[in-house]
Amino acid sequence: MIVTTDHQHTAGDCQQMLTQLNDYVDGELAPALCIELETHMADCENCRVVLDTLGKTIYLVKQLDEEPDELPEDVEQRLFAVLDLEEYLP
């Protein structure tokens, strides 16, 4: 994560907040924690960017077909190699 010069909290503060994002987005975070997270987000552009990216990712995933098209095998292998994820290839 890129840290701006006006960032007023520690990376640990941000990390703690970011671990709660999934529950927040799913509406499963306790109200007091929602307030704490929203207060943090108001002062932290970096975490707002992460939340925005998560929201966009969730939106895009929901737009996918039930059965997405499969990548051609050679494309999948090259992609996994670039991402250093070859151990996850079937």
C-alpha positions in Angstrom: 0.0 0.0 0.0 1.3 3.5 -0.8 1.5 5.7 2.2 0.8 9.4 1.7 2.8 12.0 3.7 -0.3 13.2 5.6 -1.1 9.7 6.8 -1.7 10.1 10.6 -1.8 6.5 11.8 0.5 3.5 11.8 0.4 0.7 9.3 -0.8 -1.5 12.2 -3.9 0.7 12.5 -4.6 0.3 8.9 -4.0 -3.4 8.9 -6.4 -3.9 11.8 -9.1 -1.9 9.9 -8.5 -3.8 6.7 -9.0 -7.1 8.3 -12.6 -6.0 9.0 -13.5 -4.9 5.5 -15.1 -8.1 4.4 -17.5 -8.2 7.3 -18.1 -4.5 6.8 -19.0 -4.9 3.1 -21.2 -7.9 3.9 -23.1 -6.0 6.6 -21.9 -8.3 9.3 -19.7 -6.0 11.3 -21.0 -4.8 14.7 -22.3 -1.3 14.7 -19.6 0.0 17.1 -16.9 -1.4 14.8 -18.6 0.1 11.8 -18.3 3.5 13.4 -14.7 2.9 14.2 -13.9 1.7 10.7 -15.8 4.6 9.1 -14.0 7.1 11.3 -10.7 5.6 10.3 -11.7 5.7 6.6 -12.6 9.4 6.9 -9.0 10.1 7.7 -7.2 7.5 5.6 -7.2 7.8 1.9 -5.1 4.6 1.5 -7.8 2.5 3.3 -10.6 4.2 1.3 -8.8 3.2 -1.9 -8.6 -0.4 -0.6 -12.4 -0.3 0.3 -13.2 1.1 -3.1 -11.2 -1.5 -4.9 -12.8 -4.3 -2.9 -16.3 -2.9 -3.7 -15.4 -2.8 -7.4 -14.0 -6.3 -7.3 -17.2 -7.6 -5.7 -19.3 -5.8 -8.3 -17.2 -7.3 -11.2 -17.4 -10.8 -9.7 -21.2 -10.6 -9.5 -21.3 -9.6 -13.1 -19.7 -12.9 -14.2 -21.6 -15.7 -15.7 -22.3 -18.7 -13.6 -19.8 -20.7 -15.7 -17.1 -18.3 -16.9 -15.3 -19.2 -20.1 -12.1 -21.2 -19.6 -8.8 -19.7 -20.6 -6.9 -21.5 -23.3 -4.4 -23.8 -21.5 -1.3 -21.9 -22.9 -2.7 -18.5 -21.7 -3.5 -19.9 -18.3 0.0 -21.3 -18.0 1.6 -18.0 -19.0 -0.6 -16.1 -16.6 0.2 -18.3 -13.7 3.9 -18.1 -14.5 3.9 -14.3 -14.6 2.0 -14.2 -11.3 4.3 -16.9 -9.8 1.4 -19.2 -9.1 2.4 -22.2 -11.1 2.0 -24.5 -8.0 -1.8 -23.8 -8.3 -2.1 -25.1 -11.9 -4.2 -28.2 -12.2 
